[in-house]
Each structure stands twice: as structure tokens, then as C-alpha cells.
Amino acid sequence: MATLRRLREAPRHLLVCEKSNFGNHKSRHRHLVQTHYYNYRVSFLIPECGILSEELKNLVMNTGPYYFVKNLPLHELITPEFISTFIKKGKLILSLDKDTYEETGLQGHPSQFSGRKIMKFIVSIDLMELSLNLDSKKYERISWSFKEKKPLKFDFLLAWHKTGSEESTMMSYFSKYQIQEHQPKVALSTLRDLQCPVLQSSELEGTPEVSCRALELFDWLGAVFSNVDLNNEPNNFISTYCCPEPSTVVAKAYLCTITGFILPEKICLLLEHLCHYFDEPKLAPWVTLSVQGFADSPVSWEKNEHGFRKGGEHLYNFVIFNNQDYWLQMAVGANDHCPP
């Protein structure tokens, strides 16, 4: 009975779907991209396309760099030099277990997903406020905590969006530590004879025998990105999934997947380019742009606390139609707030 009870308590998942138009002045698409900070995979699918334009290919190939720093002391992220060099505004958010939290002596609050027994705490430090009050007791306490009381070190992935002609770089700034520069990995492929759902931009819930639902499209995309066989053949014991109906077969579709640490600013550029994909007539009725966040990110959107112990997914997907309408699908797993 205990095993059955645990199975019934499977982690819940949330999927929010909405539709709008890129020309609508109330459209939230830019804000939702810009406030989903920690992205590790971006994929776009273009039906009836065999080759990327040079402009789009250049955007894809310039989504980096990002950096890996090994054993970086946490106190380096609160120094006036670091903040003045790299931070315009922002917070340092720590997700700590109970023992580490108590050892730091810092002020925080219990995780909103702790349950009856509190085992996880969140510490949020406003870096700009801190840098403006270097003589304050608060700065002294945090600095003492990170340097002496509980000198924490972590392996960090770092990325930086340059807004001007700054000369400082991550490589030179952290040169006394083990730092490596990385470029996102790019996988390009052409899918032949791909069975695609028929969609109508005005119908999120679809119309029987006319168009598919947004949820069906979401599941289908997951199968395509995972390279699942969609034939549903009787001797296929791995997957019985097939494309939802109604559907149509496209001769070829272009799939691009970028994996690394990808900044929202880079994703905004990709989304903007895909918005203009239909400026010239195309055979494709729609294209998609999908973004997945790091499973162990401390937040999902904005400052919304994110948990990963029962899944860790937080992702969004745009379906961009040839009339500038779009669907936006946002999904999170257990220990997450409803997407914004």
C-alpha cells in the first residue's frame, strides 16, 4: 500500500498556454524571454526548410561565449570590483540546505516548498544596494560570512552580456582561478518526410478534424526533439507515440539545437529573426522556438523560486504563425510557482 501511495503522489506539472500577436502592444513575449535567465538549451524547428539563411546561421553561431570557473570563492561575487565591472543590477540568490544556512549566519527565509520539516533556505542579496553601502554592518557581516565563517566555493558557469565597449573580460578578471571559455554546441539537421500537426493560430484548443490542440503540439515537439520514431508500428516496443491528427507530411524540416549557457538577450535576437521569417512568402504555416532552463537553477522566471529535487523542468515554447500570431507555452514541474 505504501508503494501505491507513493505512485499516486507523483510530482505534478504545470503547463500554461496563451495566444497573442507580436504586433499587439500588450504582448508579453519580450518580457517573458528577458526574465527567464538561466537557459541551457534552445531549439527551433522550421517546416518546409532545407537550409538556414546566412543571417540566421550567424545568429546561431554567435550565441556564446560562456565560462566555467572551478572552485570560485563566493566572496568574489560581492566585491566592489566585480559588481562595478559586471553588474548593472541584480541579486545573488543562494539556495542552501539547513546546516549550511545556519553555518553562514546570514538572514534568509525557508524555501516555499519545504513542507513541514524545513530543510532548505533561500538567501537573497541585492548586489547594487550592497555596493553602495560598503561601510555598512550588513556588508561587513556578509563579507565576514563568505570569507571566514563559512568560506564557500563552487564551480560556476558564468555568462556576461556586454552593453558597450567594455574592455574587461571574464577570462582576464578571473585569471587567477581555473577558468575556461566555452562556446555553445550547435546541432543542425534536416528531417525528411516529417509528419506535422495541422494548427490554427486562433484555436488553442483545436477543432475536431480541422486542427490540433496546443497541448498535442507540445507533446509532439518533445518527441521530435528527442528523435522518437513517430510511426507507431506494431513491432516498436520503445514508443507507441504517433503524430496527432489532423496532420500533414512536409518533405523536409530544419531542426537546430543550441546547448550551453545561453543569455536571454541572444534568445531575443533569435525570436525577433524568426518573427520576420514570414516577411517573404514561405510554404511553412508556422515555426517553433523552444527554450529549456537549467534543472538546478535557483529561479525560473524573474525571482520565482525553482526546485529541482522532483524534476527540475522549467521551459517555454513559441509557435510563430505566418500572420504574426503566436502561441506561448510555459511549463514547470514540482516545487515551482505557476508560470507568470
Phi, psi and omega per residue, in radians:
M1 nan -0.646 -3.134
A2 -1.095 -0.710 3.128
T3 -1.118 -0.747 3.128
L4 -1.093 -0.687 3.130
R5 -1.101 -0.724 3.141
R6 -1.152 -0.641 3.107
L7 -1.122 -0.645 3.134
R8 -1.222 -0.377 -3.125
E9 -1.649 0.595 3.124
A10 -1.057 2.521 -3.113
P11 -0.988 2.388 3.136
R12 -1.468 2.742 3.129
H13 -2.250 2.620 3.134
L14 -2.151 2.334 3.048
L15 -2.267 2.127 3.115
V16 -1.941 2.260 3.138
C17 -2.128 2.407 3.067
E18 -2.540 2.817 3.113
K19 -2.276 2.621 3.121
S20 -2.818 -2.867 3.116
N21 -2.358 2.433 -3.096
F22 -1.098 -0.378 3.110
G23 -1.472 -0.153 -3.140
N24 -1.274 2.170 -3.083
H25 -1.166 -0.269 3.092
K26 -1.642 0.055 -3.119
S27 -1.056 2.413 -3.071
R28 -1.738 0.141 -2.927
H29 -1.079 -0.753 -3.126
R30 -1.145 -0.784 -3.103
H31 -1.072 -0.727 -3.090
L32 -1.227 -0.549 3.052
V33 -1.264 -0.784 -3.066
Q34 -1.174 -0.432 -3.084
T35 -1.792 0.165 2.985
H36 -1.820 1.627 -2.817
Y37 -1.412 -0.643 -2.906
Y38 -1.892 1.590 -3.013
N39 -1.952 2.257 -3.124
Y40 -2.006 -0.224 3.104
R41 -2.575 2.321 3.084
V42 -2.228 2.265 3.132
S43 -2.294 2.447 2.961
F44 -2.325 2.548 -3.096
L45 -2.173 2.207 -3.133
I46 -2.142 1.809 3.068
P47 -1.128 2.723 3.112
E48 0.968 0.702 3.136
C49 -2.429 2.293 -3.137
G50 -1.930 -0.270 -3.097
I51 -2.652 2.511 3.138
L52 -1.440 2.603 3.000
S53 -1.175 2.742 -3.138
E54 -1.080 -0.672 -3.125
E55 -1.112 -0.782 3.131
L56 -1.190 -0.685 3.108
K57 -1.092 -0.678 3.107
N58 -1.123 -0.693 3.080
L59 -1.069 -0.756 -3.135
V60 -1.084 -0.753 -3.066
M61 -1.369 -0.076 -3.129
N62 -2.131 0.729 3.110
T63 -1.593 -0.062 3.101
G64 -1.838 -2.896 0.011
P65 -1.603 3.072 2.910
Y66 -2.403 2.985 -2.947
Y67 -2.311 2.540 3.047
F68 -1.990 2.105 3.133
V69 -2.048 2.172 -3.064
K70 -1.650 2.381 3.067
N71 0.918 0.862 3.115
L72 -1.485 2.131 3.096
P73 -1.096 2.395 -3.080
L74 -1.094 -0.508 -3.096
H75 -1.133 -0.334 3.107
E76 -1.119 -0.407 -3.073
L77 -1.513 -0.025 3.101
I78 -2.063 0.138 3.128
T79 -1.278 2.587 3.099
P80 -1.005 -0.612 -3.125
E81 -1.127 -0.780 -3.131
F82 -1.129 -0.799 -3.081
I83 -1.131 -0.782 -3.118
S84 -1.195 -0.472 -3.112
T85 -1.436 -0.723 -2.949
F86 -2.061 -0.306 -2.969
I87 -1.942 2.139 3.001
K88 -1.630 -0.700 2.996
K89 -2.812 2.696 3.126
G90 2.667 2.978 -3.116
K91 -2.233 2.592 2.967
L92 -1.660 2.044 -3.086
I93 -1.993 2.167 3.141
L94 -1.967 2.319 3.036
S95 -1.923 1.864 -2.944
L96 -2.077 2.527 2.992
D97 -1.267 2.925 -3.001
K98 -1.026 -0.788 -3.091
D99 -1.132 -0.810 -3.140
T100 -1.108 -0.732 3.129
Y101 -1.020 -0.804 -3.123
E102 -1.179 -0.591 3.137
E103 -1.231 -0.512 3.132
T104 -1.244 -0.520 -3.094
G105 1.268 0.252 -3.117
L106 -1.553 2.861 -3.138
Q107 -1.641 2.248 3.122
G108 -2.641 -2.757 3.121
H109 -2.549 2.697 3.126
P110 -1.080 2.573 3.028
S111 -0.999 2.486 3.128
Q112 -1.229 -0.138 -3.124
F113 -2.051 0.523 -3.055
S114 -1.322 -0.561 -3.031
G115 1.413 -2.780 -3.073
R116 -1.207 -0.711 -3.114
K117 -1.727 1.949 -3.060
I118 -1.381 1.996 -3.115
M119 -2.118 -0.003 -3.071
K120 -2.468 2.404 -3.116
F121 -2.266 2.639 3.138
I122 -2.002 2.227 3.062
V123 -2.016 2.199 -3.126
S124 -2.112 2.192 -3.081
I125 -2.151 2.053 3.100
D126 -1.326 1.898 -3.025
L127 -1.205 -0.631 3.140
M128 -1.211 -0.739 3.083
E129 -1.065 -0.696 -3.140
L130 -1.113 -0.767 -3.073
S131 -1.195 -0.389 3.132
L132 -1.534 -0.109 -3.096
N133 -2.344 1.027 -3.060
L134 -1.220 -0.326 3.134
D135 -1.660 0.058 -3.071
S136 -1.357 2.764 3.089
K137 -1.139 -0.538 3.135
K138 -1.108 -0.814 3.124
Y139 -1.108 -0.751 3.141
E140 -1.044 -0.725 -3.108
R141 -1.175 -0.782 -3.124
I142 -1.151 -0.751 3.135
S143 -1.097 -0.761 3.102
W144 -1.086 -0.709 3.138
S145 -1.082 -0.822 -3.066
F146 -1.310 -0.504 -3.087
K147 -1.603 -0.625 -2.983
E148 -2.121 -0.931 -3.022
K149 -1.167 -0.844 3.129
K150 -2.482 1.362 -3.073
P151 -1.277 1.529 -3.089
L152 -1.373 2.476 3.019
K153 -2.247 2.499 3.133
F154 -2.448 2.789 2.900
D155 -1.513 2.196 -3.051
F156 -2.024 2.491 2.794
L157 -1.721 2.249 -3.105
L158 -2.211 2.483 3.023
A159 -2.473 2.631 -3.016
W160 -2.457 2.237 3.082
H161 -1.700 1.927 3.132
K162 -1.305 2.294 -3.138
T163 -1.854 -0.020 3.140
G164 -2.698 -2.534 -3.102
S165 -1.834 0.696 -3.130
E166 -1.049 2.418 -3.124
E167 -1.583 -0.474 -3.111
S168 -1.146 2.476 3.102
T169 -2.254 2.812 3.098
M170 -1.034 -0.726 -3.073
M171 -1.059 -0.788 -3.111
S172 -1.317 -0.649 -3.093
Y173 -1.122 -0.727 -3.104
F174 -1.792 0.513 -3.053
S175 -1.103 -0.419 3.140
K176 -1.393 -0.074 3.067
Y177 -1.938 2.972 3.087
Q178 -1.369 1.799 -3.090
I179 -2.187 2.432 3.114
Q180 -2.264 2.422 3.048
E181 -1.608 2.386 3.135
H182 -2.239 2.648 2.977
Q183 -1.944 2.461 3.088
P184 -0.991 2.566 3.074
K185 -1.460 2.359 -3.099
V186 -2.062 2.221 3.080
A187 -2.065 2.125 -3.137
L188 -2.025 2.362 3.132
S189 -2.655 2.654 3.052
T190 -1.913 2.128 -3.140
L191 -1.653 2.234 -3.094
R192 -1.715 2.496 3.069
D193 0.828 0.961 -3.099
L194 -1.530 2.203 3.083
Q195 -1.428 2.065 -3.043
C196 -2.044 2.514 3.066
P197 -1.140 2.570 3.014
V198 -1.527 2.242 -3.079
L199 -2.167 2.631 2.968
Q200 -2.143 2.193 -3.013
S201 -1.056 -0.489 -3.085
S202 -1.477 -0.106 -3.001
E203 -2.146 1.526 3.058
L204 -1.065 -0.635 -3.113
E205 -1.540 0.023 3.121
G206 1.220 3.051 3.082
T207 -2.341 2.195 -3.103
P208 -0.875 2.248 3.106
E209 1.156 0.104 3.135
V210 -2.071 -0.817 -3.109
S211 -2.670 2.778 -3.100
C212 -1.581 2.801 3.105
R213 -1.411 2.753 3.114
A214 -1.051 -0.679 3.131
L215 -1.105 -0.678 3.109
E216 -1.135 -0.695 3.085
L217 -1.092 -0.704 -3.136
F218 -1.072 -0.808 3.103
D219 -1.115 -0.738 -3.116
W220 -1.101 -0.728 3.113
L221 -1.059 -0.736 3.099
G222 -1.010 -0.693 3.123
A223 -1.187 -0.713 3.139
V224 -1.132 -0.803 -3.131
F225 -1.127 -0.478 -3.137
S226 -1.590 0.067 3.119
N227 1.052 0.701 3.128
V228 -1.406 2.434 3.057
D229 -1.235 2.125 -3.029
L230 -1.749 0.276 -3.036
N231 -1.425 -0.348 -3.106
N232 0.931 0.801 3.131
E233 -1.346 2.583 -3.041
P234 -1.091 -0.445 -3.125
N235 -1.646 0.154 3.110
N236 -1.593 1.854 -3.076
F237 -1.641 -0.013 3.133
I238 -1.546 -0.755 -3.109
S239 -2.560 2.357 3.044
T240 -1.884 0.184 -3.099
Y241 -1.258 2.529 3.054
C242 -2.461 2.869 -3.107
C243 -1.106 2.379 3.099
P244 -1.136 2.770 -3.141
E245 -1.948 2.604 0.000
P246 -1.280 2.698 -3.108
S247 -2.472 2.944 3.077
T248 -2.475 2.643 -3.134
V249 -1.727 2.188 3.072
V250 -1.781 2.472 -3.070
A251 -1.070 -0.667 3.122
K252 -2.714 2.662 3.082
A253 -2.469 2.510 -3.096
Y254 -1.773 2.199 3.137
L255 -2.055 2.205 3.100
C256 -2.172 2.300 3.106
T257 -2.243 2.218 3.136
I258 -2.002 2.216 -3.096
T259 -2.199 2.267 3.134
G260 2.906 -2.446 2.990
F261 -2.049 1.849 -2.934
I262 -1.998 2.134 -3.063
L263 -1.307 2.618 3.099
P264 -0.992 -0.599 -3.138
E265 -1.067 -0.646 3.108
K266 -1.213 -0.659 3.139
I267 -1.197 -0.639 3.078
C268 -1.021 -0.720 3.119
L269 -1.117 -0.734 3.105
L270 -1.114 -0.783 3.140
L271 -1.079 -0.750 3.139
E272 -1.087 -0.706 3.124
H273 -1.154 -0.733 3.133
L274 -1.171 -0.529 3.061
C275 -1.064 -0.578 -3.117
H276 -1.629 0.102 -3.122
Y277 -1.040 -0.583 -3.065
F278 -1.650 0.234 3.067
D279 -1.056 -0.576 3.000
E280 -1.861 2.568 -3.079
P281 -0.979 2.357 3.125
K282 -2.305 2.711 3.082
L283 -1.292 -0.547 -3.085
A284 -1.204 2.378 3.068
P285 -1.461 -0.328 -3.103
W286 -2.806 2.829 2.993
V287 -2.356 2.844 -3.136
T288 -2.222 2.623 3.021
L289 -2.316 2.068 -3.062
S290 -2.083 2.414 -3.083
V291 -2.314 2.256 3.102
Q292 -2.000 2.417 3.123
G293 -1.623 2.820 3.066
F294 -1.078 2.363 -3.097
A295 -1.093 -0.594 -3.067
D296 -1.770 0.372 3.053
S297 -1.110 2.490 3.120
P298 -1.263 -0.364 3.127
V299 -2.344 2.816 3.020
S300 -1.787 -1.495 3.032
W301 -1.756 2.417 3.127
E302 0.875 -2.126 -3.118
K303 -1.827 0.276 -3.129
N304 -1.193 2.111 -3.122
E305 -1.061 2.419 -3.115
H306 -2.145 2.312 3.078
G307 -1.951 2.632 -3.078
F308 -2.264 0.059 -3.032
R309 -1.232 -0.306 3.135
K310 -2.134 0.528 3.117
G311 2.616 -1.240 3.071
G312 1.632 0.039 -3.068
E313 -1.325 2.410 2.894
H314 -2.647 2.090 -2.979
L315 -2.682 2.861 3.056
Y316 -2.526 2.773 -3.089
N317 -2.487 2.291 3.009
F318 -1.800 2.328 2.904
V319 -1.898 2.011 -3.020
I320 -1.836 2.067 -3.080
F321 -1.682 2.844 -3.037
N322 -1.299 -0.062 3.057
N323 -1.848 0.251 -3.139
Q324 1.326 0.022 2.931
D325 -1.218 2.742 3.028
Y326 -2.582 2.675 2.909
W327 -1.829 2.464 3.024
L328 -2.129 2.143 3.125
Q329 -2.027 2.199 -3.135
M330 -2.169 2.282 -3.058
A331 -2.306 2.473 3.023
V332 -2.410 2.842 3.125
G333 -1.791 -2.646 3.130
A334 -1.183 2.779 3.137
N335 1.002 0.793 3.085
D336 -2.519 2.615 2.993
H337 -1.305 2.817 3.015
C338 -1.041 2.386 3.128
P339 -0.956 2.650 -3.051
P340 -1.123 nan nan
